[in-house]
Each structure stands twice: as structure tokens, then as C-alpha cells.
Amino acid sequence: KKYYVFNSNRLERGYPRPLTDLGLPESLEKIDAAMIWGHNKKTYFYSGTQYWGFDEEIKRVELDYPRDMSMWGGIGYHIDAAFQWTDHRTYFFKGKGFWKFNDRKMRVEHIEQKPSAPVWMRCPRTSNEIDPPKRRDALVAHSSAIHTINYTLLLPTILLLSHAILCYIK
């Protein structure tokens, strides 16, 4: 029922304030997402099945709102986040997926949600896509001779020895 304004990680003086200060209805429990839409440079608030346009000059929602989310062709209800990316496309997120929105055609570019992790966090889609760690060698000085050992053997050996020492101490 309240909103917060931060400057970096510092809460601005006078906040939090009620959502009603923005002209949103008293019955509104929370905002699901907010964004500045690149298509018209306006701020929009989303909650549940509705959205509101916000007038930055008077700091209140516009009079002809709320509107149904169906106006954003193909975007589901109860979204989690929204923003415009550097490719000048708008992205809407819900759960583990997202929709890429075509601002000119006012509809999604793909009907089904795409999984967020492979696209936005570069996570593999399946465990089969995980590359094994690259082999790294380390130089270790021992008895004035330099030997090469494999890191993949070094770490488990250190952990095993540490565990053995801890068990011995107990």
C-alpha cells in the first residue's frame, strides 16, 4: 500500500508514502511492476489485471485509467517486472519466463513465454549444455624442482586432508 523512493541505496526523506498519493485507488494492495515505456516515454504501473498511465508533470495517474492488461497484446496478468532494453524492445517478466513485446504492433513477438535464465543470465537450458570445467595447471615448488599438478586434483586433495585433520582432532 506504500511506495518508496531511493537515491542510490538511501531512502529519500518523506518516504514511504501511500500509493493513493499517486492517484492510485485505495483498494490497490501493491504494484507488480513499473516502467517508462520507450514508445511514448510515459510511466506505467501494473498490478494484477490492470495498468495505469502516470503523468510525470502532475505526479498523478491519468484520469482515463485503469485499463485492462489485455491492451498489451499477449502479456499475461500479474506480471513481475517490465522494462525497455537497449534493443528498444519492451520485456515483460512473470515467474521464470518473459515476453518480448513489439511496441509498434502492440503485441508480443512470441506467443509462448521464453525461459529467462538462458537469455538473461546465460544459463544452459539443460544440464547437457554445461561444459566441463577447463583443465588448469598450477606450478608448485617442491624440493627445488618445479612440478605441474592439476587443479582438479589439488582442491579435492586439500579438502580431503582438511576433513581428515578435523576428524583426527575430534
N, C-alpha and C positions, 0 to 999 in steps of 0.2 A: 504493500500500500504506500510505500515511500520510494523516493529516488535519491541517488547520491551523486555529487559532482566532486571529482578528484582533480587535483593538479599534480601530475606525476603520481606519487603514492600518498599524497596528503589530502585529506578530506577538506574541502573548502568550507569556510565559515558559513554558518546558517543551514548546513545540511546535516542529516537528511531532511527532505521536505515531502509533504503528501503529493501523491500523483494528481490529486484534484487541483493543485496549483498550476498544472499544465493544461487544465481544462478536460482532463480525463474523468470518466464517471466514478462516483463514489463506490459503486459495486465492483470496480475492477480490482482484482487481487494482486496482479503482477503484470509486468511487461515481459514477454517472452524474448523479444528481440527489438533492436532499434538500428536504423541505418540511415545514411544520407544516400539517396538514390542518384547515381550519376546521370541518369536520363534527364532529370529536371532539377537536380541539385536540392531537392526537398528532403526533409527529415520525415521518416515514417516510424511509427511504433506498432508492434504486432503483439497481440495477445489472444490466445485461443483461436477462435474462428473469425476474428475481426482485426482490422488495422485502422490507423488514424494518420492523417497528414498533419504535420506540425508547422506552424508559421513561426519562423525564427525571429521575425521582426517584433511581433507582439508576444512571443513566448507562450502561445496557447495553441491547442489543436484547432484545426479549421472547422467551420460550422457545419459543413456537409459530411461529417464523419460521425460515427464509424461506418466502415464498409465491410462487406464480406470478403474473406481471403480468396474466394473463388475468382476475384478480379485479377489475381496473379495466376494466370492460367497454368494449372498443373502442379502448383505448390500445395502441399498438404496443410492441414491445420496444426496448430500447436507447435510451431517451429521453435528451434533452439537458438538460432543465430542467423544473421544475414549481413552481407557486405558486398561492396563492389571491389573487384580485384584489379590488378594492373592491366589485365586484358580488356578492361572496360565492360566486363560482364558482371552480372549480379549473381551471387551464390546464396542459396538458402539451405540451411542445415537442420536436420532432425535426426536424433539418435545417432546411428553410425553412418548415416548417408547424407547425400546432398543432391540438389538440383542446380543445374546451370541454366540461368534464365536469359532469354533473348529479349532485351529491353525494347527493341523496335517492334517485334511481333507480339509482345506481351504474352509470351508463353514459354514453357520450359523447352530446352533444346533436346531433352531426352525424357521419355515418359517415366521410366523406372529410376528410382534413386540410385545413384552410384555410390559405392563404398568410399568413405572419406579417407581412411588410413592409407591406401596405396597412392592416392593422388596428392593429398596434402601433407602426409608425413613420410612418404616414400617407403611405407611398409610393404613387404611382399604380400601378395594375395593368398598364397598357400605356403605351407612350410617347405614344400619342394623348391620354392623360389629362393630360399635362403641360401646364400653362398657360404661354403665353409670358410672359417677364418683363414686369412692368408698366413702362410708359414713365415715366421720371423726368426732370425738367428740373433744370438747375442754373443758378444765377446766376453769371456770370463778369464781372468788371470789366475793361474794355478801353478805353483811351483816354478815360477818364472817362465812358464810356457803358456801360450795363449791357445785356448781351446774354444771351439764353437759348439754351443749347445742350442737346442731348440726350445723356444719359449713355451711351446705346448707341453713340454716335459718339465720345464723348470717350475712353473706355477703349481701343478699338482704335487710335485715333489715337496715344495715348500709347505703347502697346505697339509700334506700327509705327515711331514716331520713336526709341524706345529701341533697337529692333533695328537701325535704320539707323545710329544713332550707334555702337553696338557694332561693327557691320561696318566702319564707316569707321575706327575706332580700330585695328582689327586690321590 
